[in-house]
């Protein structure tokens, strides 16, 4: 039925008329004039937008119809004619007589859904062609490396897919899904709405690592942030404290440490063997056995490691997307934010570049629908202030305030033994995790043990109440809302 513009004769890409269907576009517009409420809603659901119409006159007519609908006015031949006259486009579309012809060429609005789908499909093809041409031009003109050009092209095509697959979730389905989460929490009595970190005290405050959230783990150097992150990776991948006792696939982007160094650290931590014993070659027979056992356990953990240094943020997003698709990862950990680059903003200063990186990481968490844990450095401010030694603030996040704004959760790690003026300085095993921001939950401090020689964190031995200051309702006594 629909007359299409694609010629059967070979032609160069630049000579070809982009895909469109004049008859389908007329069918949609005529159907709206016959049954505006139903067909405009149908177009909204089918994601038929103004740009979906290829013929300029049809774009103008549809835009006028949408504007009238937004204003709460009737949409018919008279009102559309007047609207087009007001915006000085009536003559461009062929006058009021053209609107009459649209109705004459559409005997019924019953097939509007069919017409709308054709219009949407043709628009999608034009978007693909445009993205492909941009990618081709990028290949010829860009001074960036091939990997970055490929990442930009992949992002462009993914954006098209996301726009096509986006949808509005009905309210009843949203309520039903939330109730299922509540029932799950009540059944397990764990209060988890995300993946367990493997630490009881930390889970109690954070309520787990939640999908679509950006979680920042920040600390000054040598506080153990990489060790804590890798302990969490191990716990998630081995299913420690998981309510369903499942091993969860985890992806790691290690921009600082090589895979050899990272695996060595995780093996020693799991085995309880000092890394210095390995590097010096003086590990005992017993310690060698512990390492072999640890290797047997960790080799079965679904952990996927990318230790490429100096990644551009778009390239990292592309790699993360592939990691999710190929391995089904449920958590991504990035060590660390300040080692990422954004070539699009490198020349505009570190703060602007970091803001772009931070925004992309948050978008990535939402896009992949999984928690993204990002390690971040803190400025020297905690070491220079005269108040309680070493206690960091959100404003200490290095390079950009955008990190604080984009993050759903900010955890600040400190070890009091590093600061002689701290009241707890004598406790060399104490590590304090301050949940300084929690967009969807409570904030507060919790305590862990840190075994420095094994780079291993563990729960405090006396249970939750020793690890954090909670009231009888299970919430921290001092809650700071983000």
C-alpha positions in Angstrom: 0.0 0.0 0.0 2.7 2.5 1.0 4.7 4.1 -1.8 8.4 4.0 -0.7 11.2 6.1 -1.9 14.1 3.6 -2.0 15.1 3.1 -5.6 16.1 -0.3 -7.0 18.8 1.3 -9.2 22.3 1.3 -7.8 23.5 4.7 -6.6 26.1 6.2 -4.4 25.1 6.7 -0.8 25.0 10.5 -1.2 22.7 10.3 -4.2 20.1 8.1 -2.6 16.9 9.5 -1.2 16.6 8.4 2.5 14.0 5.8 3.3 10.4 7.2 3.9 6.8 6.4 3.0 4.7 9.3 1.8 1.5 7.3 2.0 2.2 6.1 5.6 2.9 9.7 6.7 -0.4 10.8 5.1 -2.2 7.9 6.8 -1.0 9.0 10.2 -1.9 12.6 9.7 -5.3 11.8 8.2 -6.0 9.4 11.1 -5.2 12.1 13.6 -7.7 14.5 11.9 -10.3 11.7 12.1 -9.6 10.6 15.7 -7.1 12.9 17.3 -7.2 11.7 21.0 -6.6 8.0 20.2 -4.1 8.4 17.4 -2.0 11.1 19.1 -1.7 8.8 22.1 -0.8 6.0 19.8 1.9 8.1 18.2 3.3 8.9 21.7 3.4 5.3 22.6 5.0 4.3 19.3 7.6 7.1 19.7 6.5 8.8 16.5 8.0 12.3 16.9 8.1 15.4 14.6 11.4 14.3 13.0 9.9 10.9 12.2 8.1 12.6 9.2 10.5 13.0 6.3 8.3 15.4 4.1 8.7 19.0 5.5 5.0 19.8 5.1 4.1 16.7 7.1 6.5 17.7 9.9 4.9 21.1 10.1 1.4 19.6 10.2 2.3 17.1 12.9 4.1 19.7 15.0 1.0 21.9 14.8 -1.2 19.0 16.0 1.1 18.2 18.9 1.2 21.9 19.9 -2.6 22.1 19.9 -2.8 18.9 22.0 -0.3 20.3 24.6 -2.5 23.4 24.8 -5.5 21.3 25.5 -7.3 22.4 22.3 -9.2 20.3 19.8 -7.3 18.9 16.9 -9.2 19.1 13.6 -9.0 20.6 10.2 -10.1 24.1 11.4 -7.8 24.3 14.4 -4.8 22.9 12.6 -5.4 25.3 9.7 -5.5 28.2 12.2 -2.4 27.0 14.0 -0.4 26.8 10.8 -1.6 30.2 9.8 -0.5 31.6 13.1 3.0 30.3 12.7 3.1 31.3 9.1 3.4 27.8 7.7 0.0 27.3 6.1 1.1 28.3 2.6 4.2 26.1 2.9 2.1 22.9 3.4 -0.2 23.7 0.5 -3.0 25.5 2.2 -6.1 24.2 4.0 -7.0 22.2 0.9 -4.0 19.9 1.6 -5.5 19.0 5.0 -8.8 18.2 3.4 -7.0 15.9 1.0 -5.4 14.1 4.0 -8.8 13.2 5.2 -10.0 12.2 1.8 -7.0 9.8 1.4 -7.6 8.2 4.8 -11.1 6.6 4.8 -10.7 5.3 8.4 -8.4 5.7 11.4 -8.6 2.0 12.2 -5.2 1.3 10.5 -3.4 4.2 12.3 -1.2 1.9 14.3 0.0 0.2 11.1 0.7 3.6 9.5 2.6 4.8 12.6 4.8 1.8 12.7 5.9 2.3 9.1 6.7 5.9 9.8 8.7 4.9 12.9 10.6 2.2 11.0 11.6 4.6 8.2 12.7 7.2 10.7 14.8 4.6 12.5 16.5 3.7 9.2 17.3 7.3 8.6 18.8 7.6 12.0 21.0 4.6 11.3 22.1 6.1 8.0 22.9 9.5 9.7 24.9 7.7 12.5 26.8 5.7 9.9 27.7 8.8 7.9 28.9 10.6 11.0 31.0 7.5 11.8 32.5 7.5 8.3 33.3 11.2 8.5 34.9 10.7 11.9 37.1 8.0 10.4 38.4 10.4 7.8 38.7 13.5 9.8 39.3 12.6 13.5 42.8 12.8 15.0 41.8 10.4 17.8 42.8 6.7 17.8 40.7 4.1 16.1 39.5 2.7 19.4 38.0 6.0 20.4 36.4 6.5 17.0 34.9 3.1 17.3 33.6 3.9 20.8 31.9 7.0 19.6 30.3 5.1 16.7 29.1 2.4 19.1 27.6 5.0 21.5 25.7 6.7 18.6 24.1 3.4 17.5 23.4 2.5 21.1 21.7 5.8 21.6 19.4 5.1 18.7 18.5 1.7 20.2 17.8 3.3 23.6 15.5 5.9 22.1 13.6 3.2 20.3 13.3 0.8 23.3 12.5 3.5 25.9 9.0 3.3 27.4 6.9 4.6 30.1 6.3 2.2 33.0 2.7 2.0 34.0 2.2 3.1 37.6 0.6 -0.2 38.7 3.6 -2.1 37.4 6.0 0.2 39.3 4.0 -0.3 42.5 3.9 -4.0 42.0 7.7 -4.2 41.4 8.4 -2.1 44.5 6.1 -4.4 46.6 8.0 -7.4 45.4 11.2 -5.8 46.7 9.6 -5.0 50.0 8.3 -8.6 50.4 11.8 -9.9 49.6 13.4 -7.7 52.2 10.8 -8.8 54.8 11.2 -12.4 53.9 15.0 -12.4 54.3 14.9 -9.8 57.2 18.2 -8.5 55.7 17.0 -5.1 54.6 18.8 -5.5 51.3 17.6 -3.8 48.1 20.7 -4.6 46.2 23.8 -6.9 46.1 25.3 -7.7 49.5 28.8 -6.2 50.0 29.6 -9.2 52.2 29.9 -7.0 55.2 27.0 -7.1 57.7 27.7 -3.6 59.1 28.1 -2.0 55.7 25.0 -3.7 54.3 23.0 -2.5 57.3 23.6 1.2 56.4 23.9 1.0 52.6 21.1 -1.6 52.2 23.2 -3.3 49.5 24.6 -2.2 46.2 21.6 -1.1 44.2 21.0 -1.4 40.4 21.4 1.9 38.4 23.3 3.6 41.2 26.7 5.2 41.1 28.6 4.4 44.4 31.7 6.4 45.1 34.3 4.9 47.5 36.7 7.7 48.3 39.8 8.0 50.5 43.2 9.5 50.9 46.1 7.4 49.6 47.1 4.3 51.5 43.8 4.0 53.4 42.9 0.7 51.7 40.1 1.8 49.2 41.4 -0.6 46.5 41.6 -3.4 49.1 38.0 -2.7 50.3 36.7 -2.6 46.8 38.4 -5.9 45.9 37.1 -7.5 49.1 33.6 -6.5 48.0 34.2 -7.8 44.5 35.3 -11.2 45.9 32.3 -11.3 48.3 29.8 -10.5 45.5 31.4 -13.0 43.0 31.5 -15.8 45.6 28.0 -15.1 46.9 29.0 -14.2 50.5 25.9 -13.2 52.4 23.9 -13.3 49.2 20.2 -13.9 50.1 19.9 -16.3 47.2 23.3 -17.9 47.8 24.3 -17.0 44.2 27.6 -16.1 42.7 27.2 -12.8 40.9 29.4 -11.9 37.9 31.5 -8.8 38.5 33.5 -6.6 36.1 36.6 -4.7 37.1 38.3 -1.9 35.3 41.7 -1.5 36.9 43.3 1.6 35.5 46.1 1.7 38.1 47.1 -1.9 38.9 48.0 -4.6 36.4 46.1 -7.8 36.4 49.1 -9.6 37.9 49.3 -7.2 40.9 45.6 -7.2 41.4 45.2 -11.0 41.3 48.3 -11.4 43.6 46.7 -9.1 46.1 43.3 -10.9 46.0 45.0 -14.3 46.4 47.0 -13.2 49.4 44.0 -11.5 51.0 41.8 -14.6 50.6 44.6 -16.9 51.8 45.7 -14.8 54.7 49.3 -14.7 53.5 51.5 -11.6 53.5 52.4 -10.4 50.1 55.9 -9.7 51.2 56.4 -13.4 51.8 55.6 -14.1 48.2 57.8 -11.3 46.7 60.7 -12.4 48.9 60.3 -16.0 48.0 60.1 -17.1 51.7 56.6 -18.4 51.9 56.3 -21.5 54.0 54.9 -24.9 52.8 51.7 -24.1 54.8 51.3 -20.7 53.2 51.9 -22.2 49.8 49.0 -24.6 50.5 46.8 -21.7 51.5 47.5 -19.9 48.3 46.7 -23.0 46.3 43.4 -23.3 48.0 42.7 -19.6 47.5 43.5 -20.0 43.8 41.1 -22.9 43.5 38.3 -20.9 45.0 38.9 -17.6 43.2 39.5 -19.2 39.8 35.8 -20.3 39.9 34.6 -16.8 40.8 32.8 -15.0 37.9 35.2 -12.0 37.8 36.1 -10.3 34.6 39.1 -7.9 34.6 40.1 -5.2 32.2 43.4 -3.6 33.2 43.8 -1.2 30.2 45.3 2.0 31.4 44.3 5.6 30.3 40.9 4.7 29.0 38.6 7.4 27.6 35.2 7.5 29.3 33.3 6.7 26.1 35.7 3.7 25.4 35.1 2.5 29.0 31.3 2.7 28.5 31.6 0.7 25.3 33.7 -2.0 27.0 31.3 -2.1 30.0 28.4 -2.5 27.6 30.1 -5.5 26.0 31.0 -6.9 29.4 27.4 -6.8 30.4 26.2 -8.4 27.2 28.8 -11.1 27.0 29.2 -12.0 30.7 26.1 -10.7 32.3 28.0 -8.8 35.0 25.8 -7.5 37.9 28.4 -5.1 39.3 31.1 -2.9 37.8 34.0 -1.6 39.8 36.4 1.2 38.5 39.7 1.9 40.1 39.9 4.8 39.9 38.0 7.9 38.6 40.9 10.3 38.3 42.8 8.0 35.9 39.9 8.2 33.4 40.0 10.7 30.5 37.5 12.6 28.5 39.1 13.6 25.2 36.2 15.7 24.3 36.9 18.0 27.4 40.6 17.5 28.1 41.4 21.0 26.9 38.7 22.7 29.0 40.3 22.0 32.4 40.3 19.2 34.9 37.1 20.1 36.7 35.1 20.2 33.5 36.7 16.9 32.3 36.0 15.2 35.6 32.4 16.5 35.6 31.9 14.9 32.1 33.4 11.6 33.3 31.2 11.6 36.4 28.1 12.3 34.5 28.9 9.5 32.0 29.5 7.0 34.9 26.1 7.8 36.3 24.5 7.4 32.9 26.3 4.1 32.5 24.8 2.8 35.7 21.3 3.7 34.5 21.9 2.4 31.0 23.2 -1.0 32.2 20.8 -1.2 35.1 23.5 -2.3 37.6 25.5 -0.7 40.4 28.7 1.0 39.4 31.3 1.4 42.2 33.9 4.1 41.4 37.0 4.6 43.5 38.0 8.3 43.9 40.8 10.2 45.5 40.2 12.9 48.1 42.0 16.2 48.3 44.6 16.9 51.0 42.0 18.9 53.0 41.4 16.1 55.6 45.1 16.1 56.5 45.2 19.9 56.8 42.1 20.8 58.8 42.4 21.4 62.5 39.2 19.6 63.4 38.9 15.8 64.1 42.0 14.5 62.3 41.4 12.8 59.1 37.6 13.0 59.0 36.8 13.8 55.3 33.8 15.8 54.0 31.9 15.6 50.7 33.7 18.8 49.6 37.0 16.9 49.7 36.1 14.9 46.6 38.9 15.7 44.3 38.7 17.8 41.1 34.9 18.4 40.8 31.8 19.0 42.8 30.0 17.0 40.1 31.1 13.8 41.7 29.1 14.6 44.8 26.1 15.6 42.7 26.1 12.6 40.4 26.8 9.9 43.0 23.8 8.1 44.7 26.1 6.9 47.5 29.4 8.3 48.7 31.4 6.2 51.1 34.5 7.8 52.7 37.1 5.4 54.2 39.5 6.4 56.8 41.8 4.6 59.3 42.1 6.5 62.6 45.6 5.0 63.3 46.9 7.1 60.5 46.1 10.3 62.5 47.7 10.6 66.0 45.1 13.2 67.1 42.2 10.9 66.4 40.6 9.5 69.6 40.8 6.0 68.1 44.4 6.3 66.9 45.5 3.4 69.2 43.4 0.9 67.4 45.5 -0.2 64.4 42.8 -2.5 63.1 40.0 0.0 63.0 38.6 1.2 59.7 35.7 3.7 59.5 33.4 3.9 56.5 31.4 7.1 56.6 28.3 6.9 54.3 28.3 10.7 53.8 25.7 10.7 51.1 22.9 8.2 50.5 20.2 9.4 48.1 17.8 6.6 48.8 18.6 5.7 52.4 20.2 6.6 55.7 23.7 8.0 56.3 26.1 7.4 59.1 29.4 5.7 60.1 30.1 2.0 60.3 33.2 0.2 61.4 35.2 -2.6 60.0 38.4 -4.4 60.9 41.4 -4.0 58.6 44.2 -6.5 58.6 46.9 -4.5 56.9 49.4 -7.3 56.3 46.7 -9.2 54.3 45.0 -6.2 52.8 41.8 -7.7 54.1 38.7 -6.1 55.7 36.4 -8.1 58.0 33.3 -7.3 60.1 33.8 -6.2 63.6 33.7 -9.2 65.9 30.9 -8.0 68.2 28.2 -7.7 65.5 26.3 -4.8 64.0 25.9 -2.7 67.2 29.6 -2.6 67.6 30.2 -1.5 64.0 27.8 1.4 63.9 25.6 3.6 66.1 22.1 2.4 65.5 18.8 3.0 67.4 16.3 0.3 68.2 14.6 0.7 64.9 17.7 -0.3 63.0 18.5 3.2 61.7 21.6 5.2 62.5 21.0 7.6 65.4 22.4 10.5 63.4 21.0 10.5 59.9 22.1 13.1 57.4 19.8 13.2 54.4 21.5 13.7 51.0 
